[in-house]
């Protein structure tokens, strides 16, 4: 069993995500994706201002480059709010991989359960775009 990496989140992301959870109906709030997100928010070790977050940390609307440590396959993913999910390469924060990516730092690894019972071991290689590092605070 792997231990979960420590998390750094921005205050703005935490506020927006808590509002998102509060806006969902009761049934949706009890869904596995929402419960996983709430767990990630609750276990954040550091909550910092948007100007303080290191550039190598995944925040909302970040584009990341990950690699499956077993197969070597690369993934380029953008972490988005549910309303923006759908286009190829986007991952909703309410999907298991979405909440697992939030707050992750370059070099850390997460387990990503995929259909068929398989689990990929993804290593975060790069944060290709982070809104805070780019000065894009309104995304």
N, CA, C and O atoms as a GROMACS GRO file, in nm:
protein
  556
    1UNK      N    1   0.084  -0.117   0.000
    1UNK     CA    2   0.000   0.000   0.000
    1UNK      C    3   0.089   0.124   0.000
    1UNK      O    4   0.180   0.135   0.083
    2UNK      N    5   0.064   0.216  -0.093
    2UNK     CA    6   0.149   0.334  -0.102
    2UNK      C    7   0.094   0.445  -0.012
    2UNK      O    8  -0.026   0.456   0.010
    3UNK      N    9   0.186   0.526   0.038
    3UNK     CA   10   0.142   0.640   0.117
    3UNK      C   11   0.114   0.755   0.023
    3UNK      O   12   0.176   0.768  -0.083
    4UNK      N   13   0.019   0.839   0.062
    4UNK     CA   14  -0.017   0.952  -0.022
    4UNK      C   15   0.084   1.063  -0.002
    4UNK      O   16   0.126   1.089   0.111
    5UNK      N   17   0.123   1.130  -0.111
    5UNK     CA   18   0.219   1.239  -0.097
    5UNK      C   19   0.158   1.359  -0.024
    5UNK      O   20   0.035   1.374  -0.019
    6UNK      N   21   0.244   1.443   0.031
    6UNK     CA   22   0.195   1.564   0.097
    6UNK      C   23   0.140   1.660  -0.008
    6UNK      O   24   0.180   1.658  -0.125
    7UNK      N   25   0.046   1.744   0.034
    7UNK     CA   26  -0.020   1.834  -0.060
    7UNK      C   27   0.002   1.980  -0.026
    7UNK      O   28   0.005   2.018   0.091
    8UNK      N   29   0.019   2.061  -0.131
    8UNK     CA   30   0.019   2.206  -0.119
    8UNK      C   31  -0.097   2.255  -0.204
    8UNK      O   32  -0.102   2.227  -0.324
    9UNK      N   33  -0.189   2.329  -0.144
    9UNK     CA   34  -0.303   2.384  -0.216
    9UNK      C   35  -0.305   2.536  -0.200
    9UNK      O   36  -0.251   2.590  -0.104
   10UNK      N   37  -0.369   2.603  -0.296
   10UNK     CA   38  -0.385   2.747  -0.283
   10UNK      C   39  -0.516   2.776  -0.211
   10UNK      O   40  -0.612   2.699  -0.222
   11UNK      N   41  -0.520   2.887  -0.138
   11UNK     CA   42  -0.644   2.927  -0.070
   11UNK      C   43  -0.758   2.944  -0.169
   11UNK      O   44  -0.871   2.903  -0.143
   12UNK      N   45  -0.726   3.004  -0.284
   12UNK     CA   46  -0.829   3.028  -0.386
   12UNK      C   47  -0.886   2.896  -0.439
   12UNK      O   48  -1.007   2.884  -0.454
   13UNK      N   49  -0.800   2.798  -0.467
   13UNK     CA   50  -0.849   2.667  -0.511
   13UNK      C   51  -0.936   2.602  -0.404
   13UNK      O   52  -1.042   2.548  -0.434
   14UNK      N   53  -0.892   2.608  -0.279
   14UNK     CA   54  -0.969   2.548  -0.170
   14UNK      C   55  -1.106   2.614  -0.161
   14UNK      O   56  -1.208   2.545  -0.150
   15UNK      N   57  -1.110   2.747  -0.165
   15UNK     CA   58  -1.238   2.819  -0.158
   15UNK      C   59  -1.330   2.781  -0.274
   15UNK      O   60  -1.448   2.754  -0.253
   16UNK      N   61  -1.276   2.780  -0.395
   16UNK     CA   62  -1.357   2.747  -0.513
   16UNK      C   63  -1.407   2.603  -0.509
   16UNK      O   64  -1.521   2.575  -0.545
   17UNK      N   65  -1.321   2.513  -0.465
   17UNK     CA   66  -1.361   2.372  -0.460
   17UNK      C   67  -1.462   2.345  -0.350
   17UNK      O   68  -1.553   2.264  -0.367
   18UNK      N   69  -1.448   2.412  -0.237
   18UNK     CA   70  -1.548   2.397  -0.132
   18UNK      C   71  -1.683   2.452  -0.177
   18UNK      O   72  -1.788   2.395  -0.146
   19UNK      N   73  -1.681   2.563  -0.251
   19UNK     CA   74  -1.807   2.617  -0.308
   19UNK      C   75  -1.867   2.518  -0.407
   19UNK      O   76  -1.989   2.500  -0.410
   20UNK      N   77  -1.782   2.456  -0.489
   20UNK     CA   78  -1.830   2.356  -0.585
   20UNK      C   79  -1.900   2.242  -0.511
   20UNK      O   80  -2.011   2.203  -0.547
   21UNK      N   81  -1.836   2.189  -0.408
   21UNK     CA   82  -1.895   2.078  -0.331
   21UNK      C   83  -2.026   2.121  -0.269
   21UNK      O   84  -2.125   2.047  -0.273
   22UNK      N   85  -2.029   2.242  -0.210
   22UNK     CA   86  -2.152   2.292  -0.146
   22UNK      C   87  -2.265   2.311  -0.246
   22UNK      O   88  -2.382   2.303  -0.210
   23UNK      N   89  -2.232   2.338  -0.372
   23UNK     CA   90  -2.334   2.364  -0.474
   23UNK      C   91  -2.399   2.236  -0.528
   23UNK      O   92  -2.502   2.241  -0.595
   24UNK      N   93  -2.338   2.122  -0.499
   24UNK     CA   94  -2.389   1.994  -0.550
   24UNK      C   95  -2.507   1.946  -0.466
   24UNK      O   96  -2.516   1.976  -0.347
   25UNK      N   97  -2.596   1.871  -0.529
   25UNK     CA   98  -2.707   1.815  -0.451
   25UNK      C   99  -2.654   1.708  -0.356
   25UNK      O  100  -2.542   1.660  -0.371
   26UNK      N  101  -2.737   1.673  -0.258
   26UNK     CA  102  -2.694   1.582  -0.152
   26UNK      C  103  -2.645   1.447  -0.205
   26UNK      O  104  -2.545   1.394  -0.157
   27UNK      N  105  -2.715   1.394  -0.304
   27UNK     CA  106  -2.677   1.264  -0.359
   27UNK      C  107  -2.539   1.272  -0.424
   27UNK      O  108  -2.456   1.182  -0.407
   28UNK      N  109  -2.515   1.379  -0.498
   28UNK     CA  110  -2.386   1.396  -0.564
   28UNK      C  111  -2.275   1.417  -0.463
   28UNK      O  112  -2.162   1.370  -0.483
   29UNK      N  113  -2.305   1.488  -0.353
   29UNK     CA  114  -2.203   1.512  -0.251
   29UNK      C  115  -2.151   1.383  -0.188
   29UNK      O  116  -2.041   1.380  -0.135
   30UNK      N  117  -2.230   1.277  -0.195
   30UNK     CA  118  -2.190   1.148  -0.140
   30UNK      C  119  -2.125   1.056  -0.243
   30UNK      O  120  -2.098   0.940  -0.214
   31UNK      N  121  -2.101   1.107  -0.365
   31UNK     CA  122  -2.041   1.024  -0.470
   31UNK      C  123  -1.892   1.004  -0.440
   31UNK      O  124  -1.830   1.087  -0.373
   32UNK      N  125  -1.834   0.894  -0.490
   32UNK     CA  126  -1.692   0.865  -0.462
   32UNK      C  127  -1.599   0.979  -0.504
   32UNK      O  128  -1.503   1.009  -0.433
   33UNK      N  129  -1.626   1.042  -0.618
   33UNK     CA  130  -1.538   1.150  -0.664
   33UNK      C  131  -1.538   1.270  -0.572
   33UNK      O  132  -1.434   1.328  -0.544
   34UNK      N  133  -1.656   1.306  -0.523
   34UNK     CA  134  -1.667   1.420  -0.432
   34UNK      C  135  -1.606   1.387  -0.296
   34UNK      O  136  -1.537   1.470  -0.237
   35UNK      N  137  -1.629   1.266  -0.248
   35UNK     CA  138  -1.570   1.224  -0.121
   35UNK      C  139  -1.417   1.221  -0.130
   35UNK      O  140  -1.348   1.258  -0.034
   36UNK      N  141  -1.364   1.176  -0.244
   36UNK     CA  142  -1.218   1.174  -0.263
   36UNK      C  143  -1.163   1.316  -0.265
   36UNK      O  144  -1.057   1.342  -0.208
   37UNK      N  145  -1.234   1.408  -0.330
   37UNK     CA  146  -1.190   1.547  -0.334
   37UNK      C  147  -1.191   1.606  -0.193
   37UNK      O  148  -1.096   1.674  -0.154
   38UNK      N  149  -1.296   1.581  -0.118
   38UNK     CA  150  -1.304   1.634   0.018
   38UNK      C  151  -1.190   1.580   0.104
   38UNK      O  152  -1.134   1.652   0.187
   39UNK      N  153  -1.157   1.452   0.085
   39UNK     CA  154  -1.046   1.391   0.157
   39UNK      C  155  -0.915   1.463   0.124
   39UNK      O  156  -0.834   1.489   0.213
   40UNK      N  157  -0.895   1.495  -0.005
   40UNK     CA  158  -0.772   1.564  -0.045
   40UNK      C  159  -0.768   1.704   0.016
   40UNK      O  160  -0.663   1.748   0.064
   41UNK      N  161  -0.880   1.775   0.015
   41UNK     CA  162  -0.885   1.909   0.074
   41UNK      C  163  -0.854   1.903   0.224
   41UNK      O  164  -0.782   1.988   0.277
   42UNK      N  165  -0.909   1.802   0.291
   42UNK     CA  166  -0.890   1.788   0.436
   42UNK      C  167  -0.746   1.753   0.473
   42UNK      O  168  -0.701   1.790   0.582
   43UNK      N  169  -0.674   1.683   0.386
   43UNK     CA  170  -0.539   1.639   0.423
   43UNK      C  171  -0.429   1.731   0.371
   43UNK      O  172  -0.310   1.700   0.386
   44UNK      N  173  -0.465   1.843   0.310
   44UNK     CA  174  -0.363   1.937   0.263
   44UNK      C  175  -0.275   1.980   0.379
   44UNK      O  176  -0.324   2.023   0.484
   45UNK      N  177  -0.145   1.968   0.360
   45UNK     CA  178  -0.050   2.004   0.466
   45UNK      C  179  -0.020   2.153   0.464
   45UNK      O  180   0.011   2.211   0.568
   46UNK      N  181  -0.030   2.214   0.347
   46UNK     CA  182  -0.005   2.356   0.335
   46UNK      C  183  -0.113   2.418   0.247
   46UNK      O  184  -0.143   2.366   0.140
   47UNK      N  185  -0.171   2.529   0.292
   47UNK     CA  186  -0.262   2.609   0.211
   47UNK      C  187  -0.198   2.746   0.202
   47UNK      O  188  -0.181   2.814   0.304
   48UNK      N  189  -0.163   2.787   0.081
   48UNK     CA  190  -0.084   2.909   0.060
   48UNK      C  191  -0.158   3.004  -0.033
   48UNK      O  192  -0.252   2.965  -0.102
   49UNK      N  193  -0.115   3.129  -0.033
   49UNK     CA  194  -0.168   3.226  -0.128
   49UNK      C  195  -0.126   3.192  -0.269
   49UNK      O  196  -0.026   3.122  -0.289
   50UNK      N  197  -0.202   3.240  -0.367
   50UNK     CA  198  -0.172   3.205  -0.506
   50UNK      C  199  -0.034   3.255  -0.550
   50UNK      O  200   0.025   3.199  -0.643
   51UNK      N  201   0.017   3.359  -0.485
   51UNK     CA  202   0.149   3.410  -0.521
   51UNK      C  203   0.261   3.331  -0.452
   51UNK      O  204   0.378   3.352  -0.483
   52UNK      N  205   0.226   3.241  -0.361
   52UNK     CA  206   0.325   3.164  -0.284
   52UNK      C  207   0.341   3.020  -0.331
   52UNK      O  208   0.436   2.952  -0.289
   53UNK      N  209   0.253   2.971  -0.416
   53UNK     CA  210   0.258   2.831  -0.455
   53UNK      C  211   0.377   2.807  -0.548
   53UNK      O  212   0.395   2.880  -0.645
   54UNK      N  213   0.459   2.705  -0.520
   54UNK     CA  214   0.571   2.674  -0.608
   54UNK      C  215   0.523   2.636  -0.749
   54UNK      O  216   0.416   2.576  -0.764
   55UNK      N  217   0.601   2.669  -0.850
   55UNK     CA  218   0.563   2.644  -0.990
   55UNK      C  219   0.548   2.496  -1.022
   55UNK      O  220   0.479   2.462  -1.118
   56UNK      N  221   0.608   2.407  -0.946
   56UNK     CA  222   0.601   2.264  -0.973
   56UNK      C  223   0.490   2.192  -0.901
   56UNK      O  224   0.495   2.070  -0.886
   57UNK      N  225   0.388   2.266  -0.855
   57UNK     CA  226   0.274   2.209  -0.784
   57UNK      C  227   0.150   2.218  -0.872
   57UNK      O  228   0.127   2.320  -0.937
   58UNK      N  229   0.070   2.111  -0.875
   58UNK     CA  230  -0.051   2.108  -0.956
   58UNK      C  231  -0.162   2.186  -0.886
   58UNK      O  232  -0.199   2.155  -0.772
   59UNK      N  233  -0.215   2.286  -0.955
   59UNK     CA  234  -0.330   2.363  -0.909
   59UNK      C  235  -0.442   2.346  -1.012
   59UNK      O  236  -0.421   2.286  -1.116
   60UNK      N  237  -0.558   2.400  -0.982
   60UNK     CA  238  -0.667   2.392  -1.078
   60UNK      C  239  -0.626   2.460  -1.209
   60UNK      O  240  -0.561   2.565  -1.209
   61UNK      N  241  -0.664   2.398  -1.320
   61UNK     CA  242  -0.635   2.444  -1.456
   61UNK      C  243  -0.489   2.428  -1.496
   61UNK      O  244  -0.445   2.484  -1.596
   62UNK      N  245  -0.412   2.352  -1.416
   62UNK     CA  246  -0.274   2.322  -1.453
   62UNK      C  247  -0.272   2.214  -1.561
   62UNK      O  248  -0.358   2.125  -1.564
   63UNK      N  249  -0.173   2.224  -1.651
   63UNK     CA  250  -0.149   2.118  -1.750
   63UNK      C  251  -0.023   2.045  -1.704
   63UNK      O  252   0.080   2.107  -1.677
   64UNK      N  253  -0.034   1.912  -1.697
   64UNK     CA  254   0.076   1.833  -1.642
   64UNK      C  255   0.121   1.724  -1.739
   64UNK      O  256   0.047   1.682  -1.828
   65UNK      N  257   0.244   1.680  -1.719
   65UNK     CA  258   0.301   1.569  -1.794
   65UNK      C  259   0.333   1.460  -1.693
   65UNK      O  260   0.416   1.478  -1.604
   66UNK      N  261   0.266   1.344  -1.708
   66UNK     CA  262   0.285   1.229  -1.620
   66UNK      C  263   0.330   1.110  -1.702
   66UNK      O  264   0.308   1.105  -1.823
   67UNK      N  265   0.393   1.014  -1.635
   67UNK     CA  266   0.433   0.890  -1.702
   67UNK      C  267   0.395   0.772  -1.615
   67UNK      O  268   0.417   0.771  -1.494
   68UNK      N  269   0.336   0.670  -1.680
   68UNK     CA  270   0.309   0.544  -1.611
   68UNK      C  271   0.443   0.474  -1.590
   68UNK      O  272   0.513   0.443  -1.687
   69UNK      N  273   0.478   0.451  -1.465
   69UNK     CA  274   0.607   0.393  -1.432
   69UNK      C  275   0.622   0.248  -1.481
   69UNK      O  276   0.734   0.199  -1.495
   70UNK      N  277   0.509   0.180  -1.506
   70UNK     CA  278   0.516   0.041  -1.551
   70UNK      C  279   0.530   0.033  -1.703
   70UNK      O  280   0.622  -0.032  -1.753
   71UNK      N  281   0.440   0.099  -1.776
   71UNK     CA  282   0.440   0.088  -1.923
   71UNK      C  283   0.529   0.192  -1.990
   71UNK      O  284   0.570   0.174  -2.105
   72UNK      N  285   0.558   0.302  -1.920
   72UNK     CA  286   0.635   0.410  -1.981
   72UNK      C  287   0.551   0.506  -2.064
   72UNK      O  288   0.604   0.599  -2.125
   73UNK      N  289   0.419   0.483  -2.067
   73UNK     CA  290   0.330   0.569  -2.146
   73UNK      C  291   0.318   0.706  -2.081
   73UNK      O  292   0.303   0.718  -1.960
   74UNK      N  293   0.325   0.810  -2.166
   74UNK     CA  294   0.314   0.948  -2.119
   74UNK      C  295   0.170   0.998  -2.131
   74UNK      O  296   0.098   0.959  -2.222
   75UNK      N  297   0.131   1.083  -2.038
   75UNK     CA  298  -0.001   1.147  -2.037
   75UNK      C  299   0.019   1.297  -2.018
   75UNK      O  300   0.097   1.340  -1.933
   76UNK      N  301  -0.053   1.374  -2.097
   76UNK     CA  302  -0.057   1.520  -2.082
   76UNK      C  303  -0.201   1.553  -2.046
   76UNK      O  304  -0.291   1.536  -2.128
   77UNK      N  305  -0.222   1.600  -1.924
   77UNK     CA  306  -0.356   1.620  -1.871
   77UNK      C  307  -0.373   1.762  -1.817
   77UNK      O  308  -0.278   1.821  -1.765
   78UNK      N  309  -0.494   1.816  -1.831
   78UNK     CA  310  -0.527   1.945  -1.772
   78UNK      C  311  -0.635   1.923  -1.668
   78UNK      O  312  -0.740   1.868  -1.699
   79UNK      N  313  -0.610   1.967  -1.546
   79UNK     CA  314  -0.702   1.950  -1.434
   79UNK      C  315  -0.805   2.063  -1.438
   79UNK      O  316  -0.769   2.180  -1.427
   80UNK      N  317  -0.933   2.027  -1.455
   80UNK     CA  318  -1.038   2.128  -1.476
   80UNK      C  319  -1.157   2.106  -1.384
   80UNK      O  320  -1.172   2.001  -1.322
   81UNK      N  321  -1.241   2.209  -1.376
   81UNK     CA  322  -1.369   2.197  -1.307
   81UNK      C  323  -1.462   2.112  -1.393
   81UNK      O  324  -1.443   2.105  -1.515
   82UNK      N  325  -1.562   2.048  -1.333
   82UNK     CA  326  -1.650   1.958  -1.408
   82UNK      C  327  -1.712   2.022  -1.533
   82UNK      O  328  -1.728   1.954  -1.635
   83UNK      N  329  -1.746   2.149  -1.528
   83UNK     CA  330  -1.810   2.215  -1.642
   83UNK      C  331  -1.716   2.225  -1.762
   83UNK      O  332  -1.762   2.241  -1.875
   84UNK      N  333  -1.584   2.214  -1.740
   84UNK     CA  334  -1.486   2.226  -1.848
   84UNK      C  335  -1.433   2.091  -1.894
   84UNK      O  336  -1.352   2.085  -1.988
   85UNK      N  337  -1.477   1.982  -1.830
   85UNK     CA  338  -1.428   1.849  -1.866
   85UNK      C  339  -1.496   1.802  -1.995
   85UNK      O  340  -1.606   1.846  -2.028
   86UNK      N  341  -1.431   1.714  -2.064
   86UNK     CA  342  -1.488   1.658  -2.186
   86UNK      C  343  -1.388   1.655  -2.300
   86UNK      O  344  -1.364   1.549  -2.358
   87UNK      N  345  -1.329   1.771  -2.333
   87UNK     CA  346  -1.229   1.767  -2.440
   87UNK      C  347  -1.113   1.674  -2.406
   87UNK      O  348  -1.078   1.657  -2.288
   88UNK      N  349  -1.054   1.614  -2.507
   88UNK     CA  350  -0.944   1.520  -2.485
   88UNK      C  351  -0.833   1.587  -2.404
   88UNK      O  352  -0.795   1.701  -2.431
   89UNK      N  353  -0.782   1.515  -2.306
   89UNK     CA  354  -0.673   1.564  -2.224
   89UNK      C  355  -0.719   1.639  -2.100
   89UNK      O  356  -0.636   1.676  -2.017
   90UNK      N  357  -0.851   1.663  -2.087
   90UNK     CA  358  -0.899   1.728  -1.966
   90UNK      C  359  -0.943   1.624  -1.865
   90UNK      O  360  -0.995   1.518  -1.902
   91UNK      N  361  -0.921   1.654  -1.738
   91UNK     CA  362  -0.959   1.565  -1.630
   91UNK      C  363  -1.035   1.647  -1.526
   91UNK      O  364  -0.984   1.746  -1.476
   92UNK      N  365  -1.156   1.604  -1.495
   92UNK     CA  366  -1.236   1.673  -1.394
   92UNK      C  367  -1.177   1.653  -1.256
   92UNK      O  368  -1.126   1.546  -1.224
   93UNK      N  369  -1.184   1.755  -1.176
   93UNK     CA  370  -1.140   1.747  -1.037
   93UNK      C  371  -1.223   1.643  -0.960
   93UNK      O  372  -1.178   1.593  -0.857
   94UNK      N  373  -1.344   1.610  -1.010
   94UNK     CA  374  -1.428   1.511  -0.943
   94UNK      C  375  -1.400   1.368  -0.988
   94UNK      O  376  -1.463   1.274  -0.939
   95UNK      N  377  -1.306   1.350  -1.083
   95UNK     CA  378  -1.263   1.216  -1.123
   95UNK      C  379  -1.152   1.171  -1.028
   95UNK      O  380  -1.079   1.255  -0.975
   96UNK      N  381  -1.139   1.042  -1.004
   96UNK     CA  382  -1.035   0.995  -0.911
   96UNK      C  383  -0.895   1.047  -0.944
   96UNK      O  384  -0.821   1.086  -0.854
   97UNK      N  385  -0.858   1.049  -1.071
   97UNK     CA  386  -0.725   1.100  -1.108
   97UNK      C  387  -0.717   1.251  -1.085
   97UNK      O  388  -0.611   1.303  -1.053
   98UNK      N  389  -0.830   1.321  -1.101
   98UNK     CA  390  -0.830   1.466  -1.082
   98UNK      C  391  -0.799   1.504  -0.939
   98UNK      O  392  -0.710   1.585  -0.914
   99UNK      N  393  -0.873   1.447  -0.846
   99UNK     CA  394  -0.848   1.482  -0.705
   99UNK      C  395  -0.711   1.431  -0.661
   99UNK      O  396  -0.649   1.492  -0.573
  100UNK      N  397  -0.663   1.322  -0.720
  100UNK     CA  398  -0.531   1.271  -0.684
  100UNK      C  399  -0.419   1.363  -0.734
  100UNK      O  400  -0.314   1.373  -0.670
  101UNK      N  401  -0.441   1.430  -0.847
  101UNK     CA  402  -0.339   1.520  -0.902
  101UNK      C  403  -0.329   1.651  -0.824
  101UNK      O  404  -0.220   1.708  -0.812
  102UNK      N  405  -0.440   1.699  -0.772
  102UNK     CA  406  -0.443   1.829  -0.705
  102UNK      C  407  -0.341   1.837  -0.592
  102UNK      O  408  -0.340   1.752  -0.502
  103UNK      N  409  -0.255   1.938  -0.597
  103UNK     CA  410  -0.158   1.960  -0.491
  103UNK      C  411  -0.031   1.878  -0.502
  103UNK      O  412   0.060   1.894  -0.420
  104UNK      N  413  -0.024   1.791  -0.602
  104UNK     CA  414   0.093   1.706  -0.622
  104UNK      C  415   0.212   1.790  -0.669
  104UNK      O  416   0.193   1.889  -0.740
  105UNK      N  417   0.331   1.751  -0.631
  105UNK     CA  418   0.454   1.822  -0.673
  105UNK      C  419   0.532   1.735  -0.771
  105UNK      O  420   0.524   1.612  -0.767
  106UNK      N  421   0.607   1.800  -0.859
  106UNK     CA  422   0.690   1.730  -0.957
  106UNK      C  423   0.778   1.628  -0.885
  106UNK      O  424   0.839   1.658  -0.782
  107UNK      N  425   0.783   1.508  -0.941
  107UNK     CA  426   0.863   1.399  -0.885
  107UNK      C  427   0.783   1.303  -0.800
  107UNK      O  428   0.828   1.192  -0.772
  108UNK      N  429   0.662   1.345  -0.757
  108UNK     CA  430   0.580   1.256  -0.675
  108UNK      C  431   0.500   1.160  -0.763
  108UNK      O  432   0.482   1.183  -0.882
  109UNK      N  433   0.454   1.052  -0.701
  109UNK     CA  434   0.383   0.946  -0.773
  109UNK      C  435   0.248   0.920  -0.708
  109UNK      O  436   0.233   0.930  -0.586
  110UNK      N  437   0.149   0.887  -0.792
  110UNK     CA  438   0.016   0.850  -0.744
  110UNK      C  439  -0.030   0.723  -0.814
  110UNK      O  440   0.020   0.689  -0.921
  111UNK      N  441  -0.125   0.655  -0.753
  111UNK     CA  442  -0.189   0.539  -0.816
  111UNK      C  443  -0.316   0.587  -0.884
  111UNK      O  444  -0.393   0.663  -0.826
  112UNK      N  445  -0.338   0.542  -1.010
  112UNK     CA  446  -0.454   0.582  -1.087
  112UNK      C  447  -0.531   0.456  -1.127
  112UNK      O  448  -0.490   0.387  -1.220
  113UNK      N  449  -0.642   0.426  -1.058
  113UNK     CA  450  -0.723   0.310  -1.096
  113UNK      C  451  -0.790   0.337  -1.231
  113UNK      O  452  -0.852   0.442  -1.250
  114UNK      N  453  -0.778   0.243  -1.323
  114UNK     CA  454  -0.842   0.257  -1.455
  114UNK      C  455  -0.939   0.141  -1.474
  114UNK      O  456  -0.931   0.041  -1.402
  115UNK      N  457  -1.032   0.153  -1.570
  115UNK     CA  458  -1.128   0.046  -1.593
  115UNK      C  459  -1.059  -0.090  -1.613
  115UNK      O  460  -0.950  -0.098  -1.669
  116UNK      N  461  -1.124  -0.193  -1.567
  116UNK     CA  462  -1.071  -0.328  -1.579
  116UNK      C  463  -0.992  -0.371  -1.457
  116UNK      O  464  -0.932  -0.479  -1.456
  117UNK      N  465  -0.991  -0.287  -1.352
  117UNK     CA  466  -0.925  -0.324  -1.228
  117UNK      C  467  -0.776  -0.298  -1.224
  117UNK      O  468  -0.711  -0.328  -1.124
  118UNK      N  469  -0.721  -0.244  -1.332
  118UNK     CA  470  -0.578  -0.217  -1.336
  118UNK      C  471  -0.549  -0.083  -1.267
  118UNK      O  472  -0.634   0.006  -1.265
  119UNK      N  473  -0.430  -0.069  -1.212
  119UNK     CA  474  -0.387   0.057  -1.150
  119UNK      C  475  -0.257   0.101  -1.214
  119UNK      O  476  -0.159   0.027  -1.216
  120UNK      N  477  -0.257   0.223  -1.265
  120UNK     CA  478  -0.135   0.281  -1.320
  120UNK      C  479  -0.061   0.354  -1.208
  120UNK      O  480  -0.123   0.412  -1.119
  121UNK      N  481   0.070   0.349  -1.214
  121UNK     CA  482   0.153   0.423  -1.119
  121UNK      C  483   0.208   0.544  -1.194
  121UNK      O  484   0.307   0.533  -1.267
  122UNK      N  485   0.143   0.658  -1.175
  122UNK     CA  486   0.180   0.778  -1.248
  122UNK      C  487   0.279   0.863  -1.170
  122UNK      O  488   0.259   0.890  -1.051
  123UNK      N  489   0.384   0.903  -1.237
  123UNK     CA  490   0.481   0.994  -1.179
  123UNK      C  491   0.465   1.129  -1.246
  123UNK      O  492   0.461   1.138  -1.369
  124UNK      N  493   0.456   1.235  -1.166
  124UNK     CA  494   0.444   1.370  -1.220
  124UNK      C  495   0.583   1.417  -1.264
  124UNK      O  496   0.672   1.438  -1.182
  125UNK      N  497   0.599   1.432  -1.396
  125UNK     CA  498   0.728   1.472  -1.451
  125UNK      C  499   0.743   1.623  -1.462
  125UNK      O  500   0.852   1.677  -1.444
  126UNK      N  501   0.630   1.691  -1.493
  126UNK     CA  502   0.640   1.835  -1.517
  126UNK      C  503   0.502   1.899  -1.504
  126UNK      O  504   0.401   1.839  -1.541
  127UNK      N  505   0.499   2.018  -1.451
  127UNK     CA  506   0.380   2.102  -1.459
  127UNK      C  507   0.408   2.194  -1.577
  127UNK      O  508   0.484   2.291  -1.566
  128UNK      N  509   0.344   2.163  -1.691
  128UNK     CA  510   0.372   2.236  -1.814
  128UNK      C  511   0.314   2.378  -1.811
  128UNK      O  512   0.370   2.471  -1.869
  129UNK      N  513   0.201   2.391  -1.742
  129UNK     CA  514   0.138   2.522  -1.726
  129UNK      C  515   0.069   2.525  -1.591
  129UNK      O  516  -0.008   2.435  -1.557
  130UNK      N  517   0.098   2.629  -1.516
  130UNK     CA  518   0.030   2.651  -1.388
  130UNK      C  519  -0.021   2.795  -1.391
  130UNK      O  520   0.058   2.887  -1.408
  131UNK      N  521  -0.153   2.816  -1.374
  131UNK     CA  522  -0.209   2.951  -1.381
  131UNK      C  523  -0.138   3.050  -1.289
  131UNK      O  524  -0.113   3.164  -1.328
  132UNK      N  525  -0.108   3.009  -1.168
  132UNK     CA  526  -0.044   3.100  -1.072
  132UNK      C  527   0.093   3.145  -1.120
  132UNK      O  528   0.127   3.262  -1.109
  133UNK      N  529   0.172   3.052  -1.173
  133UNK     CA  530   0.305   3.086  -1.222
  133UNK      C  531   0.296   3.179  -1.343
  133UNK      O  532   0.384   3.262  -1.366
  134UNK      N  533   0.188   3.166  -1.420
  134UNK     CA  534   0.167   3.249  -1.539
  134UNK      C  535   0.097   3.381  -1.507
  134UNK      O  536   0.081   3.466  -1.594
  135UNK      N  537   0.055   3.398  -1.380
  135UNK     CA  538  -0.016   3.519  -1.342
  135UNK      C  539  -0.164   3.519  -1.380
  135UNK      O  540  -0.228   3.624  -1.379
  136UNK      N  541  -0.217   3.402  -1.414
  136UNK     CA  542  -0.358   3.388  -1.454
  136UNK      C  543  -0.441   3.346  -1.333
  136UNK      O  544  -0.465   3.227  -1.313
  137UNK      N  545  -0.485   3.441  -1.253
  137UNK     CA  546  -0.554   3.409  -1.128
  137UNK      C  547  -0.704   3.397  -1.144
  137UNK      O  548  -0.771   3.356  -1.049
  138UNK      N  549  -0.758   3.430  -1.260
  138UNK     CA  550  -0.904   3.432  -1.276
  138UNK      C  551  -0.960   3.310  -1.348
  138UNK      O  552  -1.077   3.309  -1.385
  139UNK      N  553  -0.879   3.207  -1.370
  139UNK     CA  554  -0.927   3.088  -1.440
  139UNK      C  555  -1.017   3.004  -1.352
  139UNK      O  556  -1.066   2.900  -1.396
   0.00000   0.00000   0.00000
